Amino acid sequence: MKSIINELWHGNIVPQEDSRTNSKEMKELLGYMSRHHEDLEKSFSDEQKEMFEKFHDCWSEYTRHITIMS
């Protein structure tokens, strides 16, 4: 359960996603992205994790605005 909430929080799971992006290739790509994201976070110091989370939050907000505008 925790990983699903984490994935939602980080924007890796978007419930309102267009079903056209749910192809096998897109799901595979999202899996790779999620795995690399987790591996990257594991290698960070606490300060780097905080900075990365702030960056990720800003990026998620940016992509939400882009999605709304299109």
HUVEN-V753533 format. One record per residue. PHI is phi in whole degrees, -180 to 180 (NA if undefined). PSI is psi in radians with two decimals (* if undefined). Layout:
{{PHI:PSI} {PHI:PSI}}
This chain:
{{NA:-0.76} {-59:-0.70} {-67:-0.58} {-67:-0.76} {-64:-0.73} {-61:-0.78} {-62:-0.71} {-63:-0.81} {-59:-0.73} {-85:0.05} {80:0.19} {-77:-0.41} {-119:2.12} {-123:1.80} {-57:-0.57} {-90:0.24} {-56:2.49} {-63:2.30} {-63:-0.33} {-68:-0.35} {-89:0.06} {-93:0.48} {-70:2.88} {-58:-0.73} {-65:-0.73} {-67:-0.71} {-63:-0.71} {-63:-0.79} {-62:-0.77} {-62:-0.63} {-64:-0.77} {-63:-0.78} {-61:-0.76} {-64:-0.78} {-63:-0.78} {-67:-0.63} {-61:-0.81} {-64:-0.75} {-63:-0.72} {-64:-0.80} {-61:-0.63} {-63:-0.47} {-87:-0.11} {-85:2.64} {-75:2.97} {-59:-0.72} {-65:-0.72} {-67:-0.66} {-61:-0.76} {-64:-0.75} {-65:-0.74} {-65:-0.70} {-64:-0.71} {-63:-0.76} {-61:-0.80} {-63:-0.70} {-62:-0.75} {-64:-0.74} {-63:-0.72} {-63:-0.75} {-63:-0.74} {-60:-0.83} {-68:-0.55} {-63:-0.74} {-65:-0.72} {-63:-0.74} {-63:-0.75} {-64:-0.66} {-74:-0.38} {-96:*}}
